[in-house]
Amino acid sequence: MADIDTHLRHAVAVGIDVGGTFTDLAALDANGRIVTTKVLSVPSDRAAGVLNALDDSAVLPDDVERIAHGTTVVTNLLLERKGARVVLCATRGFADLLELRRQERASLYDLTAHHPAALIASGDTVEVDERIVPEGVERALTPEATAAAVRDVLALNPDVVAIAFLHAYDNPVHEQVLRDALERALREAGRVCDVVCSHEVLPEIREYERTATTVAEAYARPVVQSYLHALSIALDTNGFCEPQVMTSAGGTLSVTLASRHAAALALSGPAGGVAGASAIVRELQIPLALTIDIGGTSADVGMIVDGEPLVERGGNVAGVPIALPRVLVEPVAAGGGSIGWIDEGGALRAGPHSAGAVPGPAAYDRGGLEATVTDAHVVLGHIPEGEWSGGVRIAGERARSAMQLLSARLGVSVHRAAHALIHTADATMARALRRISVERGVDPRRATLVAFGGGGPLHACGLAEQLAMTRILVPPFAGVLSAVGLALAPERREGLASLLVVCNALSREQLAGAMSTLITALRGTDGASLSSQCWVRARYVGQGYELELSATDQDDGASLAQRFSATHEQRLGFVLERAVECVSLRVSLVGERWPAKFARTFREGSLAADIDDGRVMQQTIVGPYTIRLPDATMHVKDGWTATALAIGGWMMELDSR
């Protein structure tokens, strides 16, 4: 059971992160005090893992004011292709849009590589006789065409209908007409079936991305609704309040809103970790940080600038473009449970296959036989044997047996194989850290590496060395920081609108009006207390992609163009003598963050049995040294020095010698 402070009562915020291996919980009271717990996930029933964590925490239901939940439901169903059956209504002649994609190869040089399959079957697209072009309506959607489309959709008996017509981001009238007709026909037929329109999901240019995101929303929505409904009932049955759900953009939504924005949950869990890291970074006033969150199944890398996570228009998730705002997080198939293997060329690999929670690494003594990254750390003494949190017991002999099988195939000693497996995993994660920083004009050597998750502090020094970084922050609650971030995360609503106009034709009044319209729609009847933030996506006329700029109601086209050119030069190193045009507007409505107090209880002394229980305060530790944290393990490599922080956690620095 978690070490719950008996004074942690009343107005408690709970964050619960359900991962592939562990379910983590963090509870914060109104005074900012934090307690945590960790239990094994239940892959067959995620809600059971949530209830197990709450039971282990001993937090009383009547004291809980909010529960924020991070879920991998959407990611998993996209990976496994286990979503709803979707029928897509598309403009006649554009039925193959999802198959054609961007007409680019899955791999430039590997002719055998293929893109992941589309989310809908080839025969599940209904072509609708209508067409809107930039100049207006070219082919009207007649009553006859509407009736034919409705008849064809009903004949296919879908779970969900998606509508994505050409240029609906600018003129949604045809989508609205068909939606109304479909909903009317479905009601008359006594069938329950959502109709999802692209102008509501992603009102921006680019037909492929808009269609793919709309289909992803339709594909995931029934599963998300079912999961959140079951979770809400389970929590209510046990006396707890309805949960809020973390979105990819780093804030929470109510169950009602989350059920209608399923695609926005694609990176729900990883966003919580970056939110937690941001709180620590703000406290320490670190201007630039790269984050690495290493769990049992995967690792996630991100970036924090001036204390805030970098939010960008989304990318691919499991091969599916989801072009919605999200915290910059890039997942990597490398974690503590990643299995070591040898490819056809004789090279050692780590992942993407993982031992997960069942059977888990060999060291867990739960039936796992293959060597994992965790087993390599056990063999090298980075993870001590014995009882750990989350109901795990580390069996050193099991880890050594698994590593011996791998080392025999490599023809090297067990210790050398363990070092090689860890270095291989580090190289995979370092490439991801390099991509998210260098590709955005950021020199990783200027950043602090924030390492968390169960494996982050173990790999931090090795990763920093590969990137020539000299400073590492291991935050307090490192092993459960995603849960802490969930508990801290404010309510956040995201809105998008098309704003396709050349900057020299955009007045301050026009921009302010567009902002006001979107903000009002987002606020609804219950968002009066939320503060607004606005961004504009802009590009040089003729460019294929955009940069996002912060904007206020005092801006006009001229000020946006000037800011765009400065940003373009900083990111890409040059400017063009061309006009700048806006493409779209993004608005966030954000609530208050839950308060938190990160503080170490000072008590002079040395680390008892190499365990940092959160109370010991020792000035410096010189590597090589391994410290067992309350919820993770930190390895200080030779050449590094670790200093305990007053807020908890550690700062590691590379010796200048």
C-alpha positions as CSV (number, residue, x, y, z in Angstrom):
1,M,0.0,0.0,0.0
2,A,1.2,3.5,-0.7
3,D,2.6,5.6,2.1
4,I,-0.5,7.9,2.4
5,D,-0.2,10.9,4.8
6,T,-3.1,10.7,7.2
7,H,-3.4,14.5,6.7
8,L,-3.9,14.2,3.0
9,R,-7.7,14.8,3.1
10,H,-10.3,16.9,1.4
11,A,-10.2,18.4,-2.1
12,V,-7.8,15.8,-3.4
13,A,-6.9,15.7,-7.1
14,V,-5.9,12.3,-8.4
15,G,-3.9,11.5,-11.6
16,I,-4.0,7.9,-12.9
17,D,-1.7,6.9,-15.8
18,V,-2.5,3.5,-17.3
19,G,0.6,2.2,-19.0
20,G,1.4,-1.1,-20.8
21,T,3.3,-2.4,-17.7
22,F,2.3,-0.3,-14.7
23,T,-0.7,1.8,-13.6
24,D,0.6,4.9,-11.7
25,L,-1.4,7.1,-9.3
26,A,-0.6,10.5,-7.8
27,A,-2.8,12.2,-5.3
28,L,-2.5,16.0,-4.5
29,D,-4.4,17.8,-1.8
30,A,-5.4,21.4,-1.8
31,N,-2.2,22.3,0.0
32,G,-0.1,20.8,-2.8
33,R,1.1,17.8,-0.9
34,I,1.7,14.7,-3.1
35,V,1.6,11.0,-2.5
36,T,1.9,8.2,-5.1
37,T,1.5,4.5,-5.7
38,K,2.2,2.1,-8.5
39,V,0.5,-1.2,-9.4
40,L,0.8,-3.7,-12.2
41,S,-1.6,-2.9,-15.1
42,V,-4.4,-5.3,-16.1
43,P,-4.1,-5.5,-19.9
44,S,-7.4,-7.3,-20.2
45,D,-9.3,-4.7,-18.2
46,R,-7.8,-1.2,-17.9
47,A,-10.5,0.0,-15.6
48,A,-9.5,-2.8,-13.1
49,G,-6.0,-1.3,-13.1
50,V,-7.5,2.1,-12.2
51,L,-9.5,0.7,-9.4
52,N,-6.6,-1.4,-8.1
53,A,-4.4,1.8,-8.0
54,L,-7.2,3.7,-6.1
55,D,-7.5,0.8,-3.6
56,D,-3.8,0.6,-3.1
57,S,-3.6,4.4,-2.5
58,A,-6.1,4.4,0.4
59,V,-7.5,7.7,-0.8
60,L,-11.1,8.1,0.4
61,P,-13.7,8.6,-2.3
62,D,-15.4,11.5,-0.4
63,D,-12.1,13.4,-0.4
64,V,-11.5,13.2,-4.1
65,E,-12.5,16.3,-6.0
66,R,-11.2,15.3,-9.4
67,I,-9.7,12.3,-11.2
68,A,-7.6,12.9,-14.3
69,H,-7.0,9.9,-16.4
70,G,-4.4,9.2,-19.1
71,T,-5.3,6.4,-21.5
72,T,-3.7,4.5,-24.3
73,V,-7.1,3.2,-25.6
74,V,-6.9,5.2,-28.9
75,T,-3.2,4.4,-29.5
76,N,-3.8,0.7,-28.9
77,L,-6.9,0.4,-31.2
78,L,-5.0,2.2,-33.9
79,L,-2.0,-0.1,-33.5
80,E,-4.2,-3.2,-33.4
81,R,-6.8,-2.0,-35.9
82,K,-9.7,-2.9,-33.6
83,G,-11.9,0.2,-34.0
84,A,-15.4,0.6,-35.3
85,R,-16.5,-0.1,-38.9
86,V,-16.6,3.3,-40.6
87,V,-18.4,4.2,-43.8
88,L,-16.9,7.3,-45.5
89,C,-18.9,9.7,-47.6
90,A,-16.6,11.4,-50.1
91,T,-16.9,13.8,-53.0
92,R,-17.4,11.8,-56.2
93,G,-14.0,10.9,-57.8
94,F,-12.2,11.1,-54.4
95,A,-13.1,7.7,-53.0
96,D,-9.4,6.5,-53.0
97,L,-8.0,9.5,-51.1
98,L,-7.0,7.4,-48.1
99,E,-5.3,4.8,-50.2
100,L,-3.4,7.3,-52.4
101,R,-2.2,9.2,-49.3
102,R,0.5,11.7,-50.4
103,Q,1.7,9.4,-53.2
104,E,4.9,8.7,-51.3
105,R,6.6,5.4,-50.5
106,A,6.6,3.8,-47.1
107,S,10.4,3.6,-47.4
108,L,12.4,5.3,-50.1
109,Y,14.8,2.4,-50.7
110,D,12.9,-0.6,-49.4
111,L,10.5,-1.6,-52.2
112,T,8.9,-4.3,-50.0
113,A,7.8,-1.8,-47.4
114,H,4.1,-0.9,-47.3
115,H,2.1,1.7,-45.5
116,P,-0.2,0.5,-42.8
117,A,-3.7,-0.4,-44.0
118,A,-6.3,2.4,-44.1
119,L,-8.8,2.4,-41.3
120,I,-11.7,1.6,-43.6
121,A,-12.2,-1.1,-46.2
122,S,-12.0,-0.2,-49.9
123,G,-15.7,-1.0,-50.4
124,D,-16.8,1.1,-47.5
125,T,-16.6,4.5,-49.2
126,V,-19.8,6.1,-50.7
127,E,-19.2,8.6,-53.5
128,V,-21.5,11.5,-53.3
129,D,-22.5,13.6,-56.3
130,E,-21.4,17.1,-55.1
131,R,-18.4,19.4,-55.4
132,I,-17.4,22.7,-53.9
133,V,-14.3,24.5,-55.2
134,P,-12.5,27.5,-53.9
135,E,-14.6,29.8,-56.1
136,G,-17.9,28.4,-54.8
137,V,-20.4,25.5,-55.5
138,E,-19.5,23.7,-58.7
139,R,-22.0,20.8,-58.4
140,A,-24.8,21.3,-55.9
141,L,-25.8,18.5,-53.5
142,T,-29.4,17.8,-54.8
143,P,-32.2,16.1,-52.9
144,E,-31.8,13.2,-55.2
145,A,-28.0,12.9,-54.6
146,T,-28.6,13.2,-50.9
147,A,-31.2,10.4,-50.9
148,A,-29.0,8.1,-53.0
149,A,-26.1,8.7,-50.5
150,V,-28.3,7.9,-47.5
151,R,-29.6,4.7,-49.2
152,D,-26.0,3.5,-50.0
153,V,-24.8,4.3,-46.4
154,L,-27.7,2.5,-44.7
155,A,-27.1,-0.6,-47.0
156,L,-23.5,-0.9,-45.7
157,N,-24.8,-1.0,-42.1
158,P,-21.9,1.0,-40.5
159,D,-21.0,1.5,-36.9
160,V,-20.2,5.2,-37.6
161,V,-20.4,7.4,-40.7
162,A,-17.7,9.9,-41.6
163,I,-18.3,12.7,-44.1
164,A,-15.3,14.5,-45.7
165,F,-16.1,16.6,-48.8
166,L,-13.7,18.8,-50.8
167,H,-13.2,22.3,-49.3
168,A,-15.6,21.7,-46.4
169,Y,-13.2,23.6,-44.2
170,D,-14.3,26.8,-46.0
171,N,-17.9,25.9,-46.9
172,P,-19.5,23.1,-44.9
173,V,-23.0,23.4,-46.3
174,H,-23.0,20.1,-48.2
175,E,-21.6,18.1,-45.2
176,Q,-24.3,19.7,-43.0
177,V,-27.1,18.8,-45.4
178,L,-26.0,15.1,-45.7
179,R,-25.4,14.8,-42.0
180,D,-28.9,16.0,-41.2
181,A,-30.4,13.6,-43.7
182,L,-28.4,10.7,-42.4
183,E,-29.3,11.4,-38.8
184,R,-32.9,11.7,-39.7
185,A,-32.8,8.4,-41.6
186,L,-30.9,6.6,-38.9
187,R,-33.5,7.7,-36.2
188,E,-36.3,6.5,-38.4
189,A,-34.6,3.2,-38.8
190,G,-34.2,2.9,-35.1
191,R,-30.4,2.7,-35.3
192,V,-27.8,4.3,-33.1
193,C,-24.9,5.6,-35.2
194,D,-22.8,8.7,-35.0
195,V,-22.2,10.9,-38.0
196,V,-18.8,12.7,-37.9
197,C,-18.2,15.7,-40.2
198,S,-14.7,16.9,-41.3
199,H,-15.5,20.6,-40.8
200,E,-16.2,19.9,-37.2
201,V,-13.1,17.7,-36.6
202,L,-10.4,19.6,-38.6
203,P,-11.5,22.7,-40.4
204,E,-8.2,23.2,-42.2
205,I,-6.8,22.8,-45.7
206,R,-5.2,19.5,-47.0
207,E,-7.9,17.0,-48.0
208,Y,-5.9,13.8,-47.1
209,E,-5.0,14.9,-43.5
210,R,-8.5,16.2,-42.9
211,T,-10.2,13.1,-44.2
212,A,-7.7,10.8,-42.3
213,T,-8.3,12.6,-39.1
214,T,-12.1,12.6,-39.5
215,V,-12.0,8.8,-40.2
216,A,-9.7,8.3,-37.1
217,E,-12.3,10.2,-35.0
218,A,-15.1,8.0,-36.3
219,Y,-13.0,4.8,-36.0
220,A,-12.1,5.5,-32.3
221,R,-15.3,7.2,-31.0
222,P,-17.4,4.1,-30.2
223,V,-14.5,2.3,-28.4
224,V,-13.7,5.5,-26.4
225,Q,-17.3,6.1,-25.5
226,S,-17.7,2.5,-24.3
227,Y,-14.4,2.6,-22.3
228,L,-15.1,5.9,-20.6
229,H,-18.7,4.9,-19.9
230,A,-17.6,1.7,-18.3
231,L,-14.8,3.5,-16.3
232,S,-17.3,6.1,-15.1
233,I,-19.7,3.4,-13.9
234,A,-16.9,1.5,-12.1
235,L,-15.7,4.7,-10.4
236,D,-19.2,5.7,-9.5
237,T,-20.0,2.3,-8.1
238,N,-17.0,2.7,-5.8
239,G,-18.0,6.1,-4.7
240,F,-15.6,8.2,-6.8
241,C,-16.4,11.2,-9.0
242,E,-16.6,11.1,-12.8
243,P,-13.1,11.2,-14.4
244,Q,-11.6,13.8,-16.6
245,V,-9.5,12.6,-19.5
246,M,-6.1,13.9,-20.7
247,T,-5.9,15.0,-24.3
248,S,-2.9,15.0,-26.7
249,A,-2.7,18.8,-26.2
250,G,-1.8,18.5,-22.5
251,G,-5.0,19.4,-20.8
252,T,-8.1,17.6,-19.6
253,L,-11.7,17.2,-20.9
254,S,-14.8,16.0,-19.3
255,V,-16.0,12.5,-20.2
256,T,-18.8,14.1,-22.2
257,L,-16.4,16.2,-24.3
258,A,-13.7,13.5,-24.5
259,S,-16.3,11.0,-25.9
260,R,-16.9,13.4,-28.8
261,H,-13.2,14.1,-29.4
262,A,-11.7,10.6,-29.5
263,A,-8.9,11.4,-32.0
264,A,-7.7,14.1,-29.6
265,L,-6.8,11.3,-27.1
266,A,-4.3,9.6,-29.3
267,L,-1.3,10.7,-27.1
268,S,-3.3,11.0,-23.8
269,G,-0.8,9.2,-21.6
270,P,2.5,10.6,-22.8
271,A,1.2,14.2,-22.6
272,G,0.8,13.7,-18.8
273,G,4.5,13.1,-18.4
274,V,5.4,16.3,-20.3
275,A,2.9,18.2,-18.2
276,G,4.5,16.9,-15.0
277,A,8.0,17.7,-16.2
278,S,6.9,21.2,-17.2
279,A,5.8,21.9,-13.6
280,I,9.3,20.9,-12.3
281,V,11.0,22.9,-15.0
282,R,9.0,26.0,-14.2
283,E,9.9,25.6,-10.5
284,L,13.6,25.5,-11.3
285,Q,13.3,28.2,-14.0
286,I,15.0,26.1,-16.7
287,P,14.6,27.9,-20.0
288,L,15.0,24.9,-22.4
289,A,14.6,21.2,-21.7
290,L,14.3,17.9,-23.6
291,T,12.3,15.2,-21.9
292,I,12.7,11.4,-22.0
293,D,10.0,9.3,-20.4
294,I,11.1,5.6,-20.4
295,G,8.5,3.1,-19.4
296,G,8.3,-0.6,-19.6
297,T,7.1,-0.8,-23.2
298,S,8.2,2.4,-24.9
299,A,9.9,5.7,-24.4
300,D,8.5,9.2,-25.2
301,V,10.6,12.3,-26.0
302,G,9.5,15.9,-25.8
303,M,10.5,19.5,-25.5
304,I,9.7,22.3,-23.0
305,V,10.4,25.9,-23.9
306,D,10.2,28.6,-21.2
307,G,8.3,26.2,-18.8
308,E,5.6,25.2,-21.3
309,P,5.4,22.0,-23.4
310,L,5.8,22.7,-27.1
311,V,2.4,22.1,-28.8
312,E,2.3,21.5,-32.5
313,R,-0.1,20.3,-35.2
314,G,-0.1,16.5,-34.8
315,G,1.6,13.8,-36.9
316,N,1.2,10.1,-37.5
317,V,0.0,7.8,-34.8
318,A,0.4,4.1,-35.7
319,G,0.6,5.1,-39.3
320,V,-2.6,7.3,-39.2
321,P,-2.3,11.0,-39.7
322,I,-4.1,12.8,-36.9
323,A,-3.6,16.5,-37.6
324,L,-4.9,17.8,-34.3
325,P,-2.9,19.9,-31.8
326,R,-0.8,17.9,-29.5
327,V,2.1,18.2,-27.1
328,L,5.3,17.5,-29.0
329,V,5.8,13.9,-28.0
330,E,7.6,11.3,-30.2
331,P,7.2,7.7,-29.1
332,V,10.0,5.2,-29.5
333,A,9.7,1.5,-29.3
334,A,12.4,1.1,-26.6
335,G,11.7,0.7,-22.9
336,G,12.7,-1.5,-19.9
337,G,10.7,-4.4,-21.3
338,S,12.2,-4.2,-24.8
339,I,13.5,-7.6,-25.8
340,G,17.0,-8.0,-27.1
341,W,17.4,-9.9,-30.3
342,I,19.7,-10.4,-33.3
343,D,18.6,-9.4,-36.8
344,E,19.4,-11.1,-40.1
345,G,22.6,-9.1,-40.4
346,G,23.9,-10.2,-37.1
347,A,23.3,-6.8,-35.3
348,L,21.9,-6.6,-31.8
349,R,18.5,-4.9,-31.6
350,A,16.4,-3.7,-28.7
351,G,12.6,-3.8,-29.3
352,P,10.1,-3.0,-30.7
353,H,8.8,-6.2,-29.2
354,S,8.3,-5.9,-25.5
355,A,7.8,-8.3,-22.6
356,G,5.2,-5.9,-21.2
357,A,3.5,-6.6,-17.9
358,V,2.8,-10.2,-18.8
359,P,5.1,-12.1,-18.6
360,G,7.4,-9.1,-18.1
361,P,11.2,-9.1,-18.0
362,A,12.9,-12.3,-16.9
363,A,14.0,-10.6,-13.7
364,Y,10.3,-10.2,-12.7
365,D,10.1,-14.0,-12.3
366,R,6.7,-14.1,-13.9
367,G,7.5,-16.5,-16.8
368,G,9.6,-14.2,-19.0
369,L,12.5,-16.0,-20.6
370,E,13.9,-13.5,-23.2
371,A,16.5,-10.9,-22.2
372,T,15.2,-7.4,-21.9
373,V,16.8,-4.0,-21.2
374,T,15.7,-4.3,-17.6
375,D,17.5,-7.6,-17.3
376,A,20.6,-6.0,-18.6
377,H,20.5,-3.4,-15.8
378,V,19.9,-6.1,-13.2
379,V,23.0,-8.1,-14.5
380,L,25.1,-4.9,-14.2
381,G,23.9,-4.1,-10.7
382,H,22.0,-1.0,-11.7
383,I,18.8,-2.5,-10.4
384,P,19.2,-4.2,-7.0
385,E,17.5,-7.6,-6.4
386,G,14.6,-7.9,-3.9
387,E,11.2,-6.4,-3.4
388,W,10.1,-3.3,-5.4
389,S,7.1,-1.1,-5.7
390,G,4.1,-2.2,-7.8
391,G,4.2,-5.8,-6.5
392,V,7.4,-6.6,-8.4
393,R,10.3,-8.7,-7.0
394,I,13.6,-8.6,-8.9
395,A,15.2,-12.1,-9.3
396,G,18.8,-11.6,-10.3
397,E,19.4,-15.2,-11.3
398,R,16.5,-15.1,-13.8
399,A,18.0,-12.0,-15.4
400,R,21.4,-13.6,-15.7
401,S,20.0,-16.8,-17.3
402,A,18.1,-14.7,-19.9
403,M,21.2,-12.6,-20.7
404,Q,23.4,-15.7,-21.0
405,L,21.2,-17.0,-23.8
406,L,21.6,-13.7,-25.6
407,S,25.3,-13.4,-24.9
408,A,25.9,-16.9,-26.3
409,R,24.3,-15.9,-29.6
410,L,26.5,-12.9,-29.7
411,G,29.6,-14.8,-28.6
412,V,30.5,-12.3,-25.9
413,S,30.4,-12.3,-22.1
414,V,27.2,-11.7,-20.2
415,H,28.4,-8.3,-18.9
416,R,29.4,-7.2,-22.4
417,A,26.1,-8.3,-23.8
418,A,24.3,-6.3,-21.1
419,H,26.3,-3.2,-21.8
420,A,25.6,-3.6,-25.6
421,L,21.9,-4.0,-25.1
422,I,21.6,-0.9,-23.0
423,H,23.8,1.1,-25.5
424,T,21.6,-0.1,-28.3
425,A,18.4,1.1,-26.6
426,D,20.2,4.4,-25.8
427,A,21.1,4.9,-29.4
428,T,17.4,4.5,-30.5
429,M,16.2,7.0,-27.9
430,A,19.0,9.5,-28.7
431,R,18.0,9.6,-32.4
432,A,14.5,10.6,-31.4
433,L,15.8,13.3,-29.0
434,R,18.0,14.6,-31.8
435,R,15.2,14.6,-34.3
436,I,12.8,16.7,-32.2
437,S,15.4,19.2,-31.3
438,V,17.7,19.7,-34.3
439,E,14.9,19.6,-36.8
440,R,13.4,22.6,-34.9
441,G,16.6,24.6,-34.9
442,V,17.4,23.7,-31.3
443,D,20.9,22.7,-30.2
444,P,20.4,19.9,-27.7
445,R,23.7,20.8,-26.0
446,R,22.0,24.0,-24.7
447,A,19.2,22.0,-23.1
448,T,18.7,20.2,-19.8
449,L,17.7,16.6,-20.2
450,V,14.7,15.8,-17.9
451,A,14.7,12.0,-17.4
452,F,11.7,10.3,-15.8
453,G,9.6,7.2,-16.0
454,G,10.8,4.0,-14.4
455,G,13.8,3.8,-16.7
456,G,14.6,7.4,-17.5
457,P,17.0,8.0,-14.6
458,L,18.8,4.7,-15.5
459,H,19.5,5.8,-19.0
460,A,19.9,9.5,-18.5
461,C,23.7,9.7,-18.4
462,G,24.2,7.5,-21.5
463,L,21.7,9.5,-23.5
464,A,23.2,12.8,-22.5
465,E,26.6,11.6,-23.5
466,Q,25.4,10.6,-27.0
467,L,23.9,14.1,-27.4
468,A,26.9,16.0,-25.8
469,M,24.5,17.3,-23.1
470,T,26.1,18.2,-19.8
471,R,23.1,18.6,-17.5
472,I,20.4,16.2,-16.4
473,L,17.4,16.7,-14.1
474,V,15.9,13.7,-12.5
475,P,12.7,15.2,-11.1
476,P,10.9,14.2,-7.8
477,F,8.4,11.4,-8.3
478,A,10.4,10.5,-11.5
479,G,8.8,7.0,-11.8
480,V,5.2,8.3,-11.6
481,L,5.6,11.8,-13.1
482,S,3.0,11.2,-15.7
483,A,0.4,10.6,-13.0
484,V,1.6,13.7,-11.2
485,G,1.2,15.7,-14.5
486,L,-2.3,14.3,-14.9
487,A,-3.3,15.5,-11.4
488,L,-1.8,18.9,-12.1
489,A,-3.2,19.3,-15.6
490,P,-5.8,22.1,-16.1
491,E,-8.9,21.7,-18.1
492,R,-8.1,22.6,-21.8
493,R,-10.3,22.9,-24.8
494,E,-8.9,23.3,-28.3
495,G,-10.6,24.9,-31.3
496,L,-9.6,25.3,-34.9
497,A,-10.9,27.5,-37.7
498,S,-9.9,28.1,-41.3
499,L,-8.3,31.5,-41.9
500,L,-7.0,31.4,-45.4
501,V,-6.0,35.0,-46.2
502,V,-2.9,36.9,-47.3
503,C,-1.6,38.9,-44.4
504,N,-1.6,42.3,-46.1
505,A,-5.4,41.8,-46.5
506,L,-6.0,40.9,-42.8
507,S,-7.1,43.8,-40.6
508,R,-6.9,43.8,-36.8
509,E,-10.7,43.8,-36.7
510,Q,-11.0,40.7,-38.9
511,L,-8.5,38.8,-36.8
512,A,-10.0,39.8,-33.5
513,G,-13.5,38.9,-34.9
514,A,-12.3,35.4,-35.9
515,M,-10.7,34.9,-32.5
516,S,-13.9,36.0,-30.7
517,T,-16.2,33.7,-32.7
518,L,-14.0,30.7,-32.0
519,I,-13.6,31.5,-28.3
520,T,-17.3,32.0,-27.8
521,A,-18.1,28.6,-29.5
522,L,-15.5,26.9,-27.3
523,R,-16.7,28.5,-24.0
524,G,-20.2,27.3,-24.4
525,T,-22.3,27.6,-21.3
526,D,-19.7,26.3,-18.8
527,G,-16.3,27.8,-19.8
528,A,-16.5,31.3,-18.5
529,S,-13.6,30.8,-16.1
530,L,-11.2,29.5,-18.7
531,S,-8.5,31.9,-20.1
532,S,-7.8,32.0,-23.8
533,Q,-4.7,31.7,-25.9
534,C,-4.5,32.1,-29.7
535,W,-2.2,31.0,-32.5
536,V,-2.1,31.5,-36.2
537,R,-0.5,29.1,-38.7
538,A,1.2,31.0,-41.5
539,R,3.5,30.4,-44.5
540,Y,5.0,32.2,-47.5
541,V,2.7,32.1,-50.4
542,G,3.6,29.0,-52.4
543,Q,5.0,27.1,-49.4
544,G,3.6,23.6,-48.6
545,Y,3.8,23.8,-44.8
546,E,3.3,26.4,-42.1
547,L,4.8,27.7,-38.9
548,E,2.6,28.5,-35.8
549,L,2.7,32.0,-34.3
550,S,1.2,33.2,-31.0
551,A,-1.4,36.0,-31.7
552,T,-3.6,38.4,-29.7
553,D,-6.6,40.5,-30.6
554,Q,-4.1,43.5,-31.0
555,D,-2.4,41.8,-33.9
556,D,-3.0,42.4,-37.6
557,G,-1.7,40.9,-40.8
558,A,1.4,43.1,-40.8
559,S,2.5,42.2,-37.3
560,L,1.9,38.5,-38.0
561,A,4.0,38.7,-41.2
562,Q,6.9,40.3,-39.4
563,R,6.8,37.7,-36.6
564,F,6.5,34.9,-39.2
565,S,9.7,36.0,-41.0
566,A,11.6,36.2,-37.7
567,T,10.5,32.8,-36.7
568,H,11.2,31.4,-40.2
569,E,14.8,32.7,-40.0
570,Q,15.3,31.3,-36.5
571,R,14.0,27.9,-37.4
572,L,15.2,27.5,-41.0
573,G,18.0,30.0,-41.3
574,F,16.6,32.1,-44.1
575,V,13.7,34.4,-45.2
576,L,12.0,34.9,-48.6
577,E,11.0,38.0,-50.5
578,R,7.4,36.8,-50.7
579,A,4.0,37.7,-49.2
580,V,3.0,35.8,-46.1
581,E,-0.5,34.2,-45.8
582,C,-2.4,32.8,-42.9
583,V,-3.9,29.3,-43.1
584,S,-5.7,28.7,-39.9
585,L,-6.5,29.9,-36.4
586,R,-6.1,27.8,-33.2
587,V,-7.5,28.8,-29.8
588,S,-7.0,27.1,-26.4
589,L,-9.2,27.7,-23.4
590,V,-7.2,26.8,-20.3
591,G,-8.3,26.5,-16.6
592,E,-6.2,26.8,-13.4
593,R,-3.5,24.3,-12.6
594,W,-3.9,22.3,-9.4
595,P,-1.4,23.6,-6.8
596,A,1.6,21.4,-5.9
597,K,4.5,21.7,-3.4
598,F,7.6,19.9,-4.5
599,A,9.8,19.8,-1.3
600,R,12.3,17.4,0.2
601,T,12.2,17.0,4.0
602,F,15.7,18.0,5.0
603,R,17.6,15.6,7.3
604,E,21.3,15.5,7.1
605,G,22.9,12.1,6.6
606,S,24.0,9.6,4.0
607,L,22.1,7.4,1.7
608,A,20.9,4.4,3.8
609,A,21.6,1.3,1.7
610,D,21.8,3.5,-1.4
611,I,18.1,4.4,-1.1
612,D,16.8,8.0,-1.5
613,D,13.6,7.8,0.5
614,G,12.9,11.5,-0.2
615,R,14.1,12.7,3.2
616,V,17.9,12.3,2.9
617,M,19.8,15.4,1.8
618,Q,23.3,14.8,0.7
619,Q,25.1,17.5,-1.2
620,T,26.9,15.5,-3.9
621,I,27.4,11.9,-5.2
622,V,30.2,11.1,-7.6
623,G,29.7,8.4,-10.1
624,P,29.7,5.5,-10.7
625,Y,26.9,5.1,-8.3
626,T,23.4,3.7,-8.3
627,I,20.6,5.2,-6.1
628,R,17.2,3.6,-5.6
629,L,14.6,6.3,-5.8
630,P,11.1,5.8,-4.2
631,D,9.7,4.8,-7.7
632,A,12.6,4.4,-10.0
633,T,16.4,3.8,-10.1
634,M,19.0,6.4,-10.9
635,H,22.4,5.5,-12.3
636,V,25.2,8.1,-12.0
637,K,27.9,7.1,-14.5
638,D,31.6,7.6,-14.1
639,G,32.4,11.3,-14.9
640,W,29.1,12.6,-13.6
641,T,28.2,14.2,-10.2
642,A,24.6,14.2,-8.8
643,T,23.3,16.9,-6.4
644,A,20.2,16.4,-4.3
645,L,17.6,19.2,-4.9
646,A,15.6,21.0,-2.2
647,I,12.4,20.2,-4.2
648,G,13.3,16.5,-4.3
649,G,15.0,14.8,-7.2
650,W,18.5,15.3,-8.4
651,M,20.6,17.4,-10.8
652,M,23.4,15.6,-12.5
653,E,26.2,17.4,-14.2
654,L,29.1,16.1,-16.4
655,D,32.5,16.7,-14.8
656,S,34.5,19.4,-16.6
657,R,37.7,17.5,-16.3
